[in-house]
Amino acid sequence: MKLFNNLLVLTLVIGLAGACTKLEESPEPGTGTTGGTGGGGATGDPAVYLGVWKQTDKKKAGTSIFDANNTFTVKLDAAATATWTFTDSGVVQPNEPDAYILKTTPLPATIDFVKYGSREIVSKTGSLIIWQWNDPKEGGALVEETLTKQ
């Protein structure tokens, strides 16, 4: 019974800590106003990375190589967990869990994914992330991917 009580208290503490976190999802595009804590589109908080992000462009050496039939979305959660959903040849694949570490200092900011490697943030607004990384599918070449808040 003592073990049950300890587990119950631990569960409540974790739940309360999760509910009190100041991290919040990046606002939906177009849902807020400029100049305040709300805001969508480019007016959202550029420091907030949480939410669902969809790849909307991919460049190699400055040339777009984006293919809408081979893309992904990634959901970044407050618990430093990520969920990737890839589309290969137009077919949506099963979700793939991952974990990440967000490093905003020193610059440049990076997101280090456990399964899918490190991305260096080139720019970030409330509704857009542009990151670069060495893509093994492109022979290890440096690519720049644009992700839009969903």
ChimeraX commands (.cxc) that place a marker at each C-alpha (Angstrom):
marker #1 position 0.00,0.00,0.00 radius 0.5
marker #1 position 2.88,2.34,0.78 radius 0.5
marker #1 position 4.30,1.74,-2.71 radius 0.5
marker #1 position 0.90,2.52,-4.24 radius 0.5
marker #1 position 0.67,5.79,-2.27 radius 0.5
marker #1 position 4.19,6.79,-3.33 radius 0.5
marker #1 position 3.39,6.07,-6.98 radius 0.5
marker #1 position 0.16,8.02,-6.72 radius 0.5
marker #1 position 1.94,11.05,-5.24 radius 0.5
marker #1 position 4.69,10.83,-7.88 radius 0.5
marker #1 position 2.08,10.69,-10.66 radius 0.5
marker #1 position 0.28,13.71,-9.25 radius 0.5
marker #1 position 3.52,15.69,-8.93 radius 0.5
marker #1 position 4.52,14.91,-12.52 radius 0.5
marker #1 position 1.03,15.79,-13.76 radius 0.5
marker #1 position 1.06,19.07,-11.86 radius 0.5
marker #1 position 4.54,19.96,-13.13 radius 0.5
marker #1 position 3.44,19.26,-16.69 radius 0.5
marker #1 position 0.33,21.40,-16.27 radius 0.5
marker #1 position 2.31,24.30,-14.86 radius 0.5
marker #1 position 4.96,24.46,-17.54 radius 0.5
marker #1 position 5.34,27.80,-19.27 radius 0.5
marker #1 position 6.09,26.17,-22.60 radius 0.5
marker #1 position 3.18,26.45,-24.94 radius 0.5
marker #1 position 2.44,25.61,-28.51 radius 0.5
marker #1 position 3.27,28.20,-31.10 radius 0.5
marker #1 position 0.06,30.05,-31.98 radius 0.5
marker #1 position -1.92,29.05,-35.02 radius 0.5
marker #1 position -1.25,31.28,-38.01 radius 0.5
marker #1 position -3.62,34.21,-38.20 radius 0.5
marker #1 position -5.25,33.68,-34.79 radius 0.5
marker #1 position -3.82,36.54,-32.81 radius 0.5
marker #1 position -2.76,40.12,-32.93 radius 0.5
marker #1 position 0.58,41.74,-33.39 radius 0.5
marker #1 position 2.48,43.22,-30.49 radius 0.5
marker #1 position 1.14,41.00,-27.73 radius 0.5
marker #1 position 1.57,37.50,-26.45 radius 0.5
marker #1 position -0.82,36.17,-29.07 radius 0.5
marker #1 position -0.32,36.23,-32.73 radius 0.5
marker #1 position 0.03,33.88,-35.57 radius 0.5
marker #1 position 1.96,33.86,-38.73 radius 0.5
marker #1 position 5.22,35.73,-38.47 radius 0.5
marker #1 position 3.88,37.60,-35.42 radius 0.5
marker #1 position 4.01,34.51,-33.14 radius 0.5
marker #1 position 6.72,34.07,-30.55 radius 0.5
marker #1 position 9.91,33.15,-32.42 radius 0.5
marker #1 position 11.25,31.51,-29.24 radius 0.5
marker #1 position 8.45,28.90,-29.21 radius 0.5
marker #1 position 9.22,25.71,-31.11 radius 0.5
marker #1 position 6.37,23.48,-29.90 radius 0.5
marker #1 position 3.66,22.39,-32.29 radius 0.5
marker #1 position 3.23,20.61,-35.60 radius 0.5
marker #1 position 5.57,21.72,-38.38 radius 0.5
marker #1 position 5.27,20.66,-42.03 radius 0.5
marker #1 position 8.10,20.69,-44.54 radius 0.5
marker #1 position 7.14,23.15,-47.28 radius 0.5
marker #1 position 10.47,23.61,-49.09 radius 0.5
marker #1 position 13.87,21.97,-49.40 radius 0.5
marker #1 position 16.92,23.52,-51.06 radius 0.5
marker #1 position 20.31,22.16,-52.01 radius 0.5
marker #1 position 22.93,24.71,-53.04 radius 0.5
marker #1 position 20.18,27.34,-53.23 radius 0.5
marker #1 position 18.03,25.34,-55.69 radius 0.5
marker #1 position 14.66,23.98,-54.61 radius 0.5
marker #1 position 14.54,20.18,-54.60 radius 0.5
marker #1 position 11.22,20.00,-52.74 radius 0.5
marker #1 position 9.01,17.04,-53.65 radius 0.5
marker #1 position 5.50,17.10,-52.13 radius 0.5
marker #1 position 5.31,13.30,-52.55 radius 0.5
marker #1 position 8.35,12.83,-50.30 radius 0.5
marker #1 position 7.95,15.12,-47.31 radius 0.5
marker #1 position 7.30,15.08,-43.56 radius 0.5
marker #1 position 5.66,16.70,-40.59 radius 0.5
marker #1 position 7.23,16.79,-37.15 radius 0.5
marker #1 position 5.37,17.46,-33.91 radius 0.5
marker #1 position 7.53,18.93,-31.15 radius 0.5
marker #1 position 6.12,18.38,-27.66 radius 0.5
marker #1 position 7.00,20.06,-24.36 radius 0.5
marker #1 position 8.41,16.83,-22.93 radius 0.5
marker #1 position 11.28,16.98,-25.46 radius 0.5
marker #1 position 9.57,14.31,-27.53 radius 0.5
marker #1 position 8.94,14.51,-31.23 radius 0.5
marker #1 position 6.71,12.59,-33.61 radius 0.5
marker #1 position 7.73,12.35,-37.26 radius 0.5
marker #1 position 5.23,11.52,-40.00 radius 0.5
marker #1 position 6.88,10.87,-43.34 radius 0.5
marker #1 position 5.24,10.73,-46.75 radius 0.5
marker #1 position 7.14,8.47,-49.15 radius 0.5
marker #1 position 6.06,8.39,-52.80 radius 0.5
marker #1 position 2.76,10.01,-51.79 radius 0.5
marker #1 position 2.00,7.38,-49.12 radius 0.5
marker #1 position 1.79,8.53,-45.49 radius 0.5
marker #1 position 3.93,6.28,-43.31 radius 0.5
marker #1 position 3.26,5.29,-39.66 radius 0.5
marker #1 position 4.29,7.86,-37.03 radius 0.5
marker #1 position 7.83,7.55,-35.70 radius 0.5
marker #1 position 8.61,8.68,-32.14 radius 0.5
marker #1 position 11.82,10.55,-31.40 radius 0.5
marker #1 position 13.33,12.73,-28.68 radius 0.5
marker #1 position 15.17,16.02,-29.02 radius 0.5
marker #1 position 17.25,18.62,-27.21 radius 0.5
marker #1 position 16.67,22.26,-28.11 radius 0.5
marker #1 position 19.79,24.41,-27.69 radius 0.5
marker #1 position 19.13,28.13,-28.14 radius 0.5
marker #1 position 22.47,29.30,-26.72 radius 0.5
marker #1 position 25.12,29.71,-27.85 radius 0.5
marker #1 position 24.01,30.72,-31.31 radius 0.5
marker #1 position 23.27,29.25,-33.75 radius 0.5
marker #1 position 20.32,27.46,-32.18 radius 0.5
marker #1 position 20.07,23.74,-32.85 radius 0.5
marker #1 position 17.56,20.96,-32.45 radius 0.5
marker #1 position 19.34,17.68,-31.80 radius 0.5
marker #1 position 17.05,14.73,-32.58 radius 0.5
marker #1 position 18.05,11.32,-31.22 radius 0.5
marker #1 position 16.97,9.35,-34.33 radius 0.5
marker #1 position 17.16,11.95,-37.07 radius 0.5
marker #1 position 20.24,14.02,-36.27 radius 0.5
marker #1 position 21.00,17.63,-35.55 radius 0.5
marker #1 position 19.45,20.61,-37.34 radius 0.5
marker #1 position 20.98,24.10,-37.20 radius 0.5
marker #1 position 18.34,26.83,-37.13 radius 0.5
marker #1 position 18.90,29.39,-39.90 radius 0.5
marker #1 position 15.84,31.49,-39.00 radius 0.5
marker #1 position 12.71,31.17,-36.88 radius 0.5
marker #1 position 9.47,33.15,-36.70 radius 0.5
marker #1 position 6.17,32.29,-35.07 radius 0.5
marker #1 position 5.06,30.34,-38.13 radius 0.5
marker #1 position 8.28,29.37,-39.92 radius 0.5
marker #1 position 11.42,27.40,-39.15 radius 0.5
marker #1 position 14.28,27.23,-41.61 radius 0.5
marker #1 position 16.97,24.76,-40.65 radius 0.5
marker #1 position 19.96,23.21,-42.35 radius 0.5
marker #1 position 21.60,19.83,-42.00 radius 0.5
marker #1 position 23.65,17.25,-43.87 radius 0.5
marker #1 position 21.02,15.02,-45.49 radius 0.5
marker #1 position 22.12,11.42,-46.06 radius 0.5
marker #1 position 19.43,11.09,-48.77 radius 0.5
marker #1 position 21.29,13.82,-50.67 radius 0.5
marker #1 position 24.71,12.18,-50.34 radius 0.5
marker #1 position 25.43,14.03,-47.11 radius 0.5
marker #1 position 25.06,17.42,-48.83 radius 0.5
marker #1 position 24.02,20.44,-46.79 radius 0.5
marker #1 position 20.31,21.08,-47.37 radius 0.5
marker #1 position 18.03,23.83,-46.10 radius 0.5
marker #1 position 14.48,22.86,-45.17 radius 0.5
marker #1 position 11.59,25.24,-44.55 radius 0.5
marker #1 position 8.87,24.13,-42.14 radius 0.5
marker #1 position 5.54,25.91,-41.73 radius 0.5
marker #1 position 3.40,25.82,-38.56 radius 0.5
marker #1 position 0.28,23.73,-39.01 radius 0.5
marker link #1:1,2 radius 0.2
marker link #1:2,3 radius 0.2
marker link #1:3,4 radius 0.2
marker link #1:4,5 radius 0.2
marker link #1:5,6 radius 0.2
marker link #1:6,7 radius 0.2
marker link #1:7,8 radius 0.2
marker link #1:8,9 radius 0.2
marker link #1:9,10 radius 0.2
marker link #1:10,11 radius 0.2
marker link #1:11,12 radius 0.2
marker link #1:12,13 radius 0.2
marker link #1:13,14 radius 0.2
marker link #1:14,15 radius 0.2
marker link #1:15,16 radius 0.2
marker link #1:16,17 radius 0.2
marker link #1:17,18 radius 0.2
marker link #1:18,19 radius 0.2
marker link #1:19,20 radius 0.2
marker link #1:20,21 radius 0.2
marker link #1:21,22 radius 0.2
marker link #1:22,23 radius 0.2
marker link #1:23,24 radius 0.2
marker link #1:24,25 radius 0.2
marker link #1:25,26 radius 0.2
marker link #1:26,27 radius 0.2
marker link #1:27,28 radius 0.2
marker link #1:28,29 radius 0.2
marker link #1:29,30 radius 0.2
marker link #1:30,31 radius 0.2
marker link #1:31,32 radius 0.2
marker link #1:32,33 radius 0.2
marker link #1:33,34 radius 0.2
marker link #1:34,35 radius 0.2
marker link #1:35,36 radius 0.2
marker link #1:36,37 radius 0.2
marker link #1:37,38 radius 0.2
marker link #1:38,39 radius 0.2
marker link #1:39,40 radius 0.2
marker link #1:40,41 radius 0.2
marker link #1:41,42 radius 0.2
marker link #1:42,43 radius 0.2
marker link #1:43,44 radius 0.2
marker link #1:44,45 radius 0.2
marker link #1:45,46 radius 0.2
marker link #1:46,47 radius 0.2
marker link #1:47,48 radius 0.2
marker link #1:48,49 radius 0.2
marker link #1:49,50 radius 0.2
marker link #1:50,51 radius 0.2
marker link #1:51,52 radius 0.2
marker link #1:52,53 radius 0.2
marker link #1:53,54 radius 0.2
marker link #1:54,55 radius 0.2
marker link #1:55,56 radius 0.2
marker link #1:56,57 radius 0.2
marker link #1:57,58 radius 0.2
marker link #1:58,59 radius 0.2
marker link #1:59,60 radius 0.2
marker link #1:60,61 radius 0.2
marker link #1:61,62 radius 0.2
marker link #1:62,63 radius 0.2
marker link #1:63,64 radius 0.2
marker link #1:64,65 radius 0.2
marker link #1:65,66 radius 0.2
marker link #1:66,67 radius 0.2
marker link #1:67,68 radius 0.2
marker link #1:68,69 radius 0.2
marker link #1:69,70 radius 0.2
marker link #1:70,71 radius 0.2
marker link #1:71,72 radius 0.2
marker link #1:72,73 radius 0.2
marker link #1:73,74 radius 0.2
marker link #1:74,75 radius 0.2
marker link #1:75,76 radius 0.2
marker link #1:76,77 radius 0.2
marker link #1:77,78 radius 0.2
marker link #1:78,79 radius 0.2
marker link #1:79,80 radius 0.2
marker link #1:80,81 radius 0.2
marker link #1:81,82 radius 0.2
marker link #1:82,83 radius 0.2
marker link #1:83,84 radius 0.2
marker link #1:84,85 radius 0.2
marker link #1:85,86 radius 0.2
marker link #1:86,87 radius 0.2
marker link #1:87,88 radius 0.2
marker link #1:88,89 radius 0.2
marker link #1:89,90 radius 0.2
marker link #1:90,91 radius 0.2
marker link #1:91,92 radius 0.2
marker link #1:92,93 radius 0.2
marker link #1:93,94 radius 0.2
marker link #1:94,95 radius 0.2
marker link #1:95,96 radius 0.2
marker link #1:96,97 radius 0.2
marker link #1:97,98 radius 0.2
marker link #1:98,99 radius 0.2
marker link #1:99,100 radius 0.2
marker link #1:100,101 radius 0.2
marker link #1:101,102 radius 0.2
marker link #1:102,103 radius 0.2
marker link #1:103,104 radius 0.2
marker link #1:104,105 radius 0.2
marker link #1:105,106 radius 0.2
marker link #1:106,107 radius 0.2
marker link #1:107,108 radius 0.2
marker link #1:108,109 radius 0.2
marker link #1:109,110 radius 0.2
marker link #1:110,111 radius 0.2
marker link #1:111,112 radius 0.2
marker link #1:112,113 radius 0.2
marker link #1:113,114 radius 0.2
marker link #1:114,115 radius 0.2
marker link #1:115,116 radius 0.2
marker link #1:116,117 radius 0.2
marker link #1:117,118 radius 0.2
marker link #1:118,119 radius 0.2
marker link #1:119,120 radius 0.2
marker link #1:120,121 radius 0.2
marker link #1:121,122 radius 0.2
marker link #1:122,123 radius 0.2
marker link #1:123,124 radius 0.2
marker link #1:124,125 radius 0.2
marker link #1:125,126 radius 0.2
marker link #1:126,127 radius 0.2
marker link #1:127,128 radius 0.2
marker link #1:128,129 radius 0.2
marker link #1:129,130 radius 0.2
marker link #1:130,131 radius 0.2
marker link #1:131,132 radius 0.2
marker link #1:132,133 radius 0.2
marker link #1:133,134 radius 0.2
marker link #1:134,135 radius 0.2
marker link #1:135,136 radius 0.2
marker link #1:136,137 radius 0.2
marker link #1:137,138 radius 0.2
marker link #1:138,139 radius 0.2
marker link #1:139,140 radius 0.2
marker link #1:140,141 radius 0.2
marker link #1:141,142 radius 0.2
marker link #1:142,143 radius 0.2
marker link #1:143,144 radius 0.2
marker link #1:144,145 radius 0.2
marker link #1:145,146 radius 0.2
marker link #1:146,147 radius 0.2
marker link #1:147,148 radius 0.2
marker link #1:148,149 radius 0.2
marker link #1:149,150 radius 0.2
view
